[in-house]
Amino acid sequence: MTDRLFPDHRRAALALLNGNHRLSRKAGQFLGQLAVDPSPMSEAQVDWLAKLLDRAGLASGAEGGAQ
């Protein structure tokens, strides 16, 4: 992705956690894991993060995992 708002999934997760976005407990746990785990994300995790970013009105720029 060329115009990435977030350079990695950690920053995308932190933006969602620190923002005023409505999140379920499960989504919060998922984002907390992404915030501390630099491992590359699975396809399912990439999709879920993209959905959460879209619902929050943030550009999906964390595809591909950590850098």
N, C-alpha and C positions, 0 to 999 in steps of 0.2 A: 504494500500500500504506500503510495507516494506522499500523500498529504496526511500524515498521521498526527493526530492530536496528542496521543500518548506514545512515548517511545518504547514502552514495555507494558506487560500486563499488570505489573505491580503498581505502576502509577495510575493505570485505569481503575484498578480495584480501590486504591486509596481515594481517588476522586469520587467514586460512588459512596464509599464509606464516610468520607468527610463532608460530603454535600448534604443538602436537605432533600434526599431522595427516599421515597417510601420503599423499604426493603423487607422481605420476609426474614424470619430467623435463619432459615436454610440458606437464603441468598447472602445474608451477612456472614455466615460461617464460611461459605464458599469464597467470598471476597476476602475474608481474613486469611484464609489459606493462601490465596493467590498473592496477597500482600507480603507474605513472609517466605514463600517457597519459590526460588528462582528456576525450578525445573520447567522445561517446556510443557505447554498445556496440551491436553488431548484435543481431538476434534470436537468432542462433546463440550469440553470446557470452553473452547474458543467460541462455539455457538452460543452457549449460555451467557458468557460475558458480553458478546455482541448484542444479545437480546436485552440484557440489563442496561447496557449503555444506550441502546436505542430507546427504551422506555423512559430513561432519565433525560433524553434529549441531548445526549453527548455523542459525538462522532465515534464510531467504532474504529479505533486505531491500535488495538493491541493484538492483532492477529499474529500468529506464529510463535508465541511464547516469549520467554525472557531473552534478553540480549546481553 
